[in-house]
């Protein structure tokens, strides 16, 4: 059977959700034709579990390997670039690799806004707010078109970077600094799980709303006008309560966010920075249990390796302008006769 025949069988098996059969035929196809991009795409698809399940470490790594092969053969396949970036950052926690991955994508899709948004999000998660702000500014400098679904995310990232710029850089938690004040806050909260924003909202606004419902008829009356005023008062209370709850949520859970950043640093670099007493705490276990299975497996392997961070560490960021030279057309010198012929045509 030819490579195309095996590919068609693999595609049919994948549509029937028989992933093992799809992988078997797809691997036979790429063995006969190593440059069969569609077969590699099926391998990437079939390695991921269906029904919205999260992949294991082996599944994520296998799917990523096939995605790399697809973009190597067909660099304009934006869907595979997106898949690879999501696997690197969301499932495997390889944030530094994801930054370079998205920069490679810009070489082949310089006018796509998705790589820039993803880079900004990763930089913000790492606490590199200045670099994240520069990435977001690139969207406006290059007059890129934002999809409707991306407006909210860009606005949220912009607000986050703006708030961070108003604070001293020393307050931004850096896990690679052993004596940073953020570690002390984590130690103090290590035996308490994070508190949810909805719980803060309920504890804050429920007593006030109950008091308003009881007292409103006596103040505004029981007519239609009183009903409207009472509804307006409740709406204002809920709005203000949501804003205050969001602010308190960030403040109360800052140690949890700091620990989350430390865990991301470990998964991205392979260095162990979280102390043992924190790693066995209730807060660490709570956060780890909510990370993807592939991330959990990598985190345990990193801990088993016991490779600690030594000396100063600095992030190795890609050259975010490396794609610019490739956008500029290379003009060859043409003779005057060639130019005249072109103008006549």
Sine and cosine of phi, psi and omega as CSV:
sin_phi,cos_phi,sin_psi,cos_psi,sin_omega,cos_omega
0.00,0.00,0.58,-0.81,-0.02,-1.00
-0.98,0.19,0.20,-0.98,0.04,-1.00
-0.88,0.47,-0.62,0.78,0.00,-1.00
-0.91,0.40,-0.59,0.80,0.03,-1.00
-0.90,0.43,-0.71,0.71,0.05,-1.00
-0.89,0.46,-0.61,0.79,0.02,-1.00
-0.89,0.45,-0.70,0.72,0.00,-1.00
-0.90,0.44,-0.62,0.79,0.06,-1.00
-0.91,0.41,-0.63,0.78,0.02,-1.00
-0.91,0.42,-0.64,0.76,0.01,-1.00
-0.91,0.42,-0.65,0.76,0.02,-1.00
-0.91,0.42,-0.66,0.75,0.01,-1.00
-0.92,0.40,-0.60,0.80,0.02,-1.00
-0.92,0.40,-0.63,0.78,0.05,-1.00
-0.91,0.41,-0.46,0.89,0.06,-1.00
-1.00,0.03,0.10,1.00,0.02,-1.00
0.90,0.43,0.45,0.89,0.12,-0.99
-0.99,-0.15,1.00,0.08,-0.16,-0.99
-0.95,0.30,-0.56,0.83,0.04,-1.00
-0.90,0.44,-0.71,0.71,0.03,-1.00
-0.91,0.41,-0.62,0.79,0.02,-1.00
-0.89,0.45,-0.67,0.75,0.03,-1.00
-0.91,0.40,-0.62,0.78,-0.01,-1.00
-0.88,0.47,-0.75,0.67,-0.02,-1.00
-0.95,0.32,-0.61,0.79,-0.02,-1.00
-0.92,0.40,-0.62,0.78,0.04,-1.00
-0.92,0.40,-0.58,0.81,0.07,-1.00
-0.91,0.41,-0.58,0.81,0.00,-1.00
-0.91,0.41,-0.72,0.70,-0.03,-1.00
-0.96,0.28,-0.37,0.93,0.09,-1.00
-0.94,0.34,-0.61,0.80,0.05,-1.00
-0.98,0.21,-0.58,0.82,-0.01,-1.00
-0.68,-0.73,1.00,-0.03,-0.06,-1.00
-0.88,0.47,-0.26,0.96,-0.01,-1.00
-0.97,-0.24,0.38,0.92,0.04,-1.00
-0.99,0.13,1.00,-0.05,-0.10,-0.99
-0.89,0.46,-0.62,0.78,-0.02,-1.00
-0.90,0.43,-0.59,0.80,0.04,-1.00
-0.93,0.38,-0.64,0.77,0.07,-1.00
-0.90,0.45,-0.58,0.82,0.03,-1.00
-0.91,0.42,-0.63,0.78,0.05,-1.00
-0.90,0.43,-0.62,0.78,0.04,-1.00
-0.88,0.47,-0.67,0.74,0.04,-1.00
-0.90,0.44,-0.66,0.75,0.00,-1.00
-0.92,0.39,-0.71,0.70,-0.12,-0.99
-0.95,0.32,-0.39,0.92,0.02,-1.00
-0.97,0.25,-0.26,0.96,0.03,-1.00
-1.00,-0.05,0.70,-0.72,0.01,-1.00
-0.94,0.34,0.53,-0.85,0.01,-1.00
-1.00,0.05,-0.18,-0.98,0.06,-1.00
0.83,0.56,0.63,0.78,0.07,-1.00
0.85,0.52,0.45,0.89,0.07,-1.00
-0.99,0.10,0.46,-0.89,0.01,-1.00
-1.00,-0.01,0.64,-0.77,-0.06,-1.00
-0.97,0.26,0.42,-0.91,0.15,-0.99
-0.98,0.20,0.05,-1.00,0.00,-1.00
-0.87,0.48,-0.70,0.71,0.00,-1.00
-0.91,0.42,-0.67,0.74,0.00,-1.00
-0.91,0.42,-0.70,0.72,0.00,-1.00
-0.90,0.43,-0.67,0.74,0.00,-1.00
-0.91,0.41,-0.64,0.77,0.01,-1.00
-0.92,0.39,-0.68,0.73,0.02,-1.00
-0.91,0.42,-0.64,0.77,0.02,-1.00
-0.91,0.42,-0.66,0.75,0.01,-1.00
-0.88,0.48,-0.66,0.75,0.03,-1.00
-0.93,0.36,-0.60,0.80,0.03,-1.00
-0.89,0.45,-0.62,0.79,0.06,-1.00
-0.88,0.48,-0.62,0.79,0.00,-1.00
-0.93,0.37,-0.60,0.80,0.00,-1.00
-0.91,0.42,-0.74,0.67,-0.04,-1.00
-0.94,0.33,-0.38,0.93,0.10,-0.99
-0.94,0.34,-0.61,0.79,-0.01,-1.00
-1.00,0.09,-0.58,0.81,-0.01,-1.00
-0.74,-0.67,0.99,0.12,-0.10,-1.00
-0.90,0.44,-0.27,0.96,-0.02,-1.00
-1.00,0.01,0.13,0.99,-0.01,-1.00
-0.99,0.13,1.00,0.01,-0.07,-1.00
-0.90,0.43,-0.54,0.84,-0.02,-1.00
-0.88,0.48,-0.63,0.78,0.02,-1.00
-0.96,0.29,-0.54,0.84,0.11,-0.99
-0.88,0.47,-0.68,0.73,0.00,-1.00
-0.90,0.43,-0.69,0.73,0.00,-1.00
-0.88,0.47,-0.73,0.69,0.00,-1.00
-0.87,0.50,-0.67,0.74,0.00,-1.00
-0.91,0.42,-0.65,0.76,0.02,-1.00
-0.91,0.40,-0.66,0.75,0.02,-1.00
-0.90,0.44,-0.67,0.74,-0.02,-1.00
-0.90,0.44,-0.72,0.69,-0.10,-1.00
-1.00,0.01,-0.78,0.63,-0.13,-0.99
-0.97,0.23,-0.65,0.76,-0.10,-1.00
-1.00,-0.08,-0.69,0.73,-0.10,-1.00
-0.99,-0.13,-0.31,0.95,-0.01,-1.00
0.96,0.29,0.37,0.93,0.00,-1.00
-1.00,-0.03,0.96,0.27,-0.14,-0.99
-0.93,0.36,-0.64,0.77,0.01,-1.00
-0.91,0.42,-0.67,0.74,0.06,-1.00
-0.90,0.43,-0.58,0.81,0.01,-1.00
-0.91,0.41,-0.60,0.80,0.05,-1.00
-0.87,0.50,-0.71,0.70,0.02,-1.00
-0.93,0.36,-0.57,0.82,0.03,-1.00
-0.88,0.48,-0.74,0.68,-0.01,-1.00
-0.93,0.38,-0.52,0.86,0.06,-1.00
-0.93,0.35,-0.60,0.80,0.10,-0.99
-0.88,0.47,-0.59,0.81,0.03,-1.00
-0.90,0.44,-0.56,0.83,0.00,-1.00
-0.91,0.41,-0.44,0.90,0.05,-1.00
-0.89,0.45,-0.52,0.85,-0.05,-1.00
-0.97,-0.23,-0.31,0.95,0.04,-1.00
-0.66,-0.75,0.93,0.36,-0.11,-0.99
-0.92,0.40,-0.32,0.95,-0.05,-1.00
-0.98,-0.22,0.12,0.99,0.07,-1.00
-1.00,0.09,0.71,-0.70,-0.06,-1.00
-1.00,0.06,-0.35,0.94,-0.06,-1.00
-0.84,0.54,-0.73,0.69,0.02,-1.00
-0.85,0.52,-0.61,0.80,-0.03,-1.00
-0.93,0.36,-0.68,0.73,0.01,-1.00
-0.89,0.46,-0.67,0.74,0.00,-1.00
-0.92,0.40,-0.64,0.77,0.05,-1.00
-0.89,0.45,-0.68,0.73,0.01,-1.00
-0.89,0.46,-0.65,0.76,0.00,-1.00
-0.90,0.43,-0.66,0.75,0.00,-1.00
-0.91,0.41,-0.70,0.71,0.00,-1.00
-0.89,0.46,-0.63,0.78,0.04,-1.00
-0.91,0.41,-0.65,0.76,0.03,-1.00
-0.90,0.45,-0.51,0.86,0.00,-1.00
-0.99,0.11,-0.09,1.00,-0.01,-1.00
1.00,0.06,0.16,0.99,0.02,-1.00
-1.00,-0.07,0.95,0.31,-0.16,-0.99
-0.94,0.33,-0.55,0.83,0.02,-1.00
-0.89,0.46,-0.72,0.70,0.02,-1.00
-0.92,0.39,-0.60,0.80,0.04,-1.00
-0.90,0.43,-0.65,0.76,0.04,-1.00
-0.90,0.44,-0.62,0.79,0.05,-1.00
-0.90,0.44,-0.61,0.79,0.02,-1.00
-0.90,0.43,-0.68,0.73,0.01,-1.00
-0.91,0.41,-0.59,0.80,0.01,-1.00
-0.91,0.42,-0.49,0.87,0.03,-1.00
-0.86,0.51,-0.57,0.82,-0.01,-1.00
-0.86,0.51,-0.66,0.75,-0.04,-1.00
-0.99,0.15,-0.57,0.82,0.01,-1.00
-0.90,0.44,-0.62,0.79,-0.02,-1.00
-1.00,-0.06,0.10,0.99,0.08,-1.00
0.79,0.61,0.78,0.63,-0.02,-1.00
-0.99,0.10,0.45,-0.89,0.02,-1.00
-1.00,0.02,0.80,-0.60,0.05,-1.00
-0.99,-0.11,0.71,-0.71,0.11,-0.99
-0.95,0.32,0.39,-0.92,-0.03,-1.00
-0.85,0.52,-0.61,0.79,-0.03,-1.00
-0.95,0.31,-0.25,0.97,-0.05,-1.00
-1.00,-0.10,-0.24,0.97,-0.04,-1.00
-0.86,0.51,-0.74,0.68,-0.05,-1.00
-0.89,0.45,-0.65,0.76,-0.02,-1.00
-0.93,0.37,-0.67,0.74,0.02,-1.00
-0.90,0.43,-0.66,0.75,0.02,-1.00
-0.89,0.45,-0.66,0.75,0.01,-1.00
-0.91,0.40,-0.67,0.75,0.04,-1.00
-0.91,0.41,-0.64,0.77,0.01,-1.00
-0.89,0.45,-0.67,0.74,0.01,-1.00
-0.91,0.41,-0.63,0.77,0.02,-1.00
-0.89,0.45,-0.72,0.69,0.01,-1.00
-0.91,0.41,-0.57,0.82,0.02,-1.00
-0.91,0.41,-0.71,0.71,0.03,-1.00
-0.90,0.43,-0.63,0.78,0.00,-1.00
-0.92,0.39,-0.56,0.83,-0.01,-1.00
-0.93,0.37,-0.38,0.92,0.02,-1.00
-0.99,0.15,-0.14,0.99,0.01,-1.00
-0.97,-0.23,0.45,-0.89,0.09,-1.00
-0.89,0.45,0.61,-0.79,-0.03,-1.00
-0.88,0.47,-0.39,0.92,0.01,-1.00
-0.92,0.39,-0.36,0.93,0.02,-1.00
-0.99,0.15,-0.27,0.96,0.03,-1.00
-0.97,0.25,0.86,-0.51,-0.09,-1.00
-0.92,0.40,0.78,-0.62,0.04,-1.00
-0.85,-0.53,0.96,-0.27,-0.10,-1.00
-0.87,0.49,-0.43,0.90,-0.04,-1.00
-0.98,0.22,-0.09,1.00,0.09,-1.00
-0.99,-0.15,0.94,-0.34,-0.12,-0.99
-0.90,0.43,-0.50,0.86,-0.10,-1.00
-0.97,-0.26,0.38,0.93,0.03,-1.00
-0.94,0.35,0.55,-0.83,-0.04,-1.00
-0.89,0.46,-0.38,0.93,-0.01,-1.00
-0.89,0.46,-0.50,0.87,0.01,-1.00
-0.91,0.41,-0.60,0.80,0.01,-1.00
-0.90,0.44,-0.65,0.76,0.04,-1.00
-0.90,0.44,-0.60,0.80,0.04,-1.00
-0.91,0.42,-0.66,0.75,0.02,-1.00
-0.86,0.51,-0.63,0.78,-0.05,-1.00
-0.94,0.33,-0.50,0.87,-0.07,-1.00
-0.94,-0.33,0.21,0.98,-0.15,-0.99
-0.92,0.39,-0.41,0.91,-0.03,-1.00
-0.99,-0.16,0.22,0.98,0.01,-1.00
-0.80,-0.59,0.78,-0.63,0.04,-1.00
-0.95,0.31,0.32,-0.95,0.03,-1.00
-0.89,0.46,0.47,-0.88,0.06,-1.00
-0.98,-0.18,0.71,-0.71,-0.08,-1.00
-0.98,0.22,0.42,-0.91,0.02,-1.00
-0.91,0.41,-0.59,0.81,0.01,-1.00
-0.91,0.41,-0.59,0.81,0.03,-1.00
-0.92,0.40,-0.67,0.75,0.06,-1.00
-0.88,0.48,-0.67,0.74,-0.01,-1.00
-0.89,0.46,-0.70,0.72,-0.02,-1.00
-0.91,0.41,-0.69,0.72,0.00,-1.00
-0.91,0.42,-0.51,0.86,-0.06,-1.00
-0.99,0.11,-0.71,0.70,-0.17,-0.98
-0.99,-0.11,-0.43,0.90,-0.06,-1.00
-0.84,0.54,-0.75,0.66,0.03,-1.00
-0.87,0.49,-0.61,0.79,-0.02,-1.00
-0.93,0.38,-0.68,0.73,0.00,-1.00
-0.90,0.43,-0.64,0.76,0.03,-1.00
-0.89,0.45,-0.66,0.75,0.03,-1.00
-0.91,0.43,-0.63,0.78,0.02,-1.00
-0.91,0.42,-0.67,0.75,0.00,-1.00
-0.90,0.44,-0.61,0.80,-0.02,-1.00
-0.96,0.27,-0.66,0.75,-0.12,-0.99
-1.00,0.04,-0.36,0.93,-0.11,-0.99
-0.86,0.51,-0.70,0.71,0.00,-1.00
-0.87,0.49,-0.53,0.85,0.00,-1.00
-0.97,0.25,-0.46,0.89,-0.04,-1.00
-1.00,-0.03,-0.74,0.68,-0.09,-1.00
-0.99,-0.11,-0.19,0.98,-0.06,-1.00
1.00,-0.01,0.10,-0.99,-0.07,-1.00
-0.96,-0.26,0.11,0.99,0.01,-1.00
-0.99,0.16,-0.15,-0.99,-0.01,-1.00
-0.91,0.42,-0.62,0.78,0.04,-1.00
-0.89,0.46,-0.65,0.76,0.05,-1.00
-0.90,0.43,-0.61,0.79,0.05,-1.00
-0.88,0.47,-0.68,0.73,-0.01,-1.00
-0.91,0.42,-0.68,0.73,0.00,-1.00
-0.92,0.40,-0.63,0.78,0.04,-1.00
-0.90,0.44,-0.67,0.74,0.02,-1.00
-0.90,0.44,-0.65,0.76,0.02,-1.00
-0.91,0.42,-0.66,0.75,0.03,-1.00
-0.89,0.45,-0.67,0.74,0.02,-1.00
-0.91,0.42,-0.64,0.77,0.02,-1.00
-0.89,0.46,-0.69,0.72,0.03,-1.00
-0.90,0.44,-0.66,0.75,0.00,-1.00
-0.89,0.46,-0.69,0.72,0.01,-1.00
-0.90,0.43,-0.68,0.73,0.00,-1.00
-0.89,0.46,-0.75,0.66,0.02,-1.00
-0.90,0.43,-0.64,0.77,0.02,-1.00
-0.89,0.45,-0.61,0.80,0.03,-1.00
-0.91,0.42,-0.66,0.75,0.00,-1.00
-0.91,0.41,-0.71,0.70,0.00,-1.00
-0.91,0.40,-0.64,0.77,0.01,-1.00
-0.89,0.46,-0.64,0.76,0.02,-1.00
-0.90,0.44,-0.64,0.77,0.00,-1.00
-0.93,0.36,-0.69,0.72,0.02,-1.00
-0.93,0.37,-0.56,0.83,0.04,-1.00
-0.86,0.51,-0.70,0.71,0.04,-1.00
-0.91,0.42,-0.61,0.79,-0.06,-1.00
-0.96,0.29,-0.73,0.69,-0.04,-1.00
-0.93,0.38,-0.56,0.83,-0.10,-1.00
-0.99,-0.16,0.26,0.97,0.03,-1.00
-0.85,0.53,-0.67,0.75,0.08,-1.00
-0.85,0.52,-0.61,0.79,0.02,-1.00
-0.92,0.39,-0.65,0.76,0.04,-1.00
-0.91,0.42,-0.61,0.79,0.03,-1.00
-0.91,0.42,-0.68,0.74,0.03,-1.00
-0.91,0.41,-0.61,0.79,0.06,-1.00
-0.87,0.49,-0.66,0.75,0.04,-1.00
-0.91,0.41,-0.61,0.79,0.04,-1.00
-0.90,0.43,-0.64,0.77,0.04,-1.00
-0.91,0.40,-0.63,0.78,0.05,-1.00
-0.91,0.43,-0.61,0.79,0.03,-1.00
-0.89,0.45,-0.68,0.73,0.01,-1.00
-0.88,0.47,-0.72,0.70,-0.04,-1.00
-0.92,0.38,-0.49,0.87,-0.05,-1.00
-0.99,0.17,-0.57,0.82,-0.09,-1.00
-0.97,-0.23,-0.42,0.91,-0.08,-1.00
1.00,0.08,0.06,1.00,0.03,-1.00
-0.99,-0.12,0.61,-0.79,0.02,-1.00
-1.00,0.00,0.85,-0.53,0.02,-1.00
-0.82,-0.58,-0.32,0.95,-0.02,-1.00
-0.98,0.19,0.83,-0.56,0.03,-1.00
-0.88,0.48,0.42,-0.91,-0.08,-1.00
-0.88,0.47,-0.64,0.77,-0.04,-1.00
-0.92,0.40,-0.48,0.88,0.07,-1.00
-0.98,0.20,-0.58,0.81,-0.03,-1.00
-0.91,0.42,-0.44,0.90,0.02,-1.00
-1.00,-0.09,0.10,0.99,-0.08,-1.00
-0.99,0.13,0.24,-0.97,0.02,-1.00
-0.91,0.41,-0.61,0.79,-0.02,-1.00
-0.91,0.42,-0.70,0.72,-0.01,-1.00
-0.90,0.44,-0.72,0.70,-0.02,-1.00
-0.90,0.44,-0.60,0.80,0.02,-1.00
-0.89,0.46,-0.72,0.69,-0.03,-1.00
-0.93,0.36,-0.70,0.72,-0.04,-1.00
-0.89,0.46,-0.60,0.80,-0.04,-1.00
-0.92,0.40,-0.30,0.95,-0.01,-1.00
-0.98,-0.21,0.11,0.99,0.09,-1.00
-1.00,0.00,0.36,-0.93,-0.01,-1.00
-0.87,0.50,0.45,-0.89,-0.01,-1.00
-0.84,0.55,-0.64,0.77,0.00,-1.00
-0.89,0.45,-0.64,0.77,0.03,-1.00
-0.90,0.44,-0.68,0.73,0.00,-1.00
-0.88,0.47,-0.67,0.74,0.00,-1.00
-0.90,0.44,-0.67,0.74,0.02,-1.00
-0.91,0.41,-0.63,0.78,0.00,-1.00
-0.88,0.48,-0.67,0.74,0.01,-1.00
-0.92,0.39,-0.61,0.79,0.03,-1.00
-0.91,0.41,-0.61,0.79,0.02,-1.00
-0.91,0.41,-0.66,0.75,0.03,-1.00
-0.90,0.43,-0.66,0.76,0.01,-1.00
-0.90,0.43,-0.52,0.85,0.01,-1.00
-0.93,0.36,-0.46,0.89,0.05,-1.00
0.83,0.56,0.57,0.82,0.03,-1.00
-1.00,0.00,0.97,-0.23,-0.07,-1.00
-1.00,0.04,0.36,-0.93,0.00,-1.00
-0.98,0.21,0.77,-0.63,-0.03,-1.00
-0.84,-0.54,0.74,-0.68,0.02,-1.00
0.96,0.28,-0.19,-0.98,0.01,-1.00
-0.98,0.22,0.56,-0.83,0.02,-1.00
-0.80,-0.60,0.68,-0.74,0.07,-1.00
-0.74,-0.67,0.64,-0.77,-0.01,-1.00
-0.92,0.39,0.68,-0.74,0.05,-1.00
-0.99,-0.11,0.99,-0.13,-0.05,-1.00
-1.00,-0.03,0.50,-0.86,0.04,-1.00
-0.95,0.32,0.29,-0.96,0.11,-0.99
-0.98,0.21,0.97,-0.23,-0.11,-0.99
-0.94,0.34,-0.16,0.99,0.04,-1.00
-0.95,-0.31,0.23,0.97,-0.08,-1.00
-0.91,0.41,-0.36,0.93,-0.06,-1.00
-1.00,0.08,-0.21,0.98,-0.15,-0.99
-0.91,0.41,-0.67,0.74,-0.04,-1.00
-0.90,0.44,-0.45,0.89,-0.02,-1.00
-0.98,0.20,-0.32,0.95,0.01,-1.00
-0.98,0.20,-0.44,0.90,-0.07,-1.00
-0.97,0.23,0.80,-0.60,0.00,-1.00
-0.94,0.34,0.59,-0.81,0.03,-1.00
-1.00,-0.08,0.93,-0.38,-0.03,-1.00
-1.00,-0.01,0.79,-0.61,0.04,-1.00
-1.00,-0.08,0.56,-0.83,0.02,-1.00
-0.93,0.38,0.79,-0.61,-0.01,-1.00
-0.89,-0.46,0.51,-0.86,0.00,-1.00
-0.95,0.30,0.33,-0.94,-0.03,-1.00
-0.89,0.46,-0.55,0.83,0.01,-1.00
-0.92,0.39,-0.62,0.78,0.02,-1.00
-0.91,0.42,-0.62,0.79,0.01,-1.00
-0.92,0.39,-0.65,0.76,0.03,-1.00
-0.89,0.46,-0.66,0.75,-0.01,-1.00
-0.90,0.43,-0.62,0.79,0.01,-1.00
-0.91,0.41,-0.68,0.74,0.01,-1.00
-0.90,0.44,-0.65,0.76,0.02,-1.00
-0.89,0.45,-0.64,0.77,-0.01,-1.00
-0.91,0.41,0.00,0.00,0.00,0.00
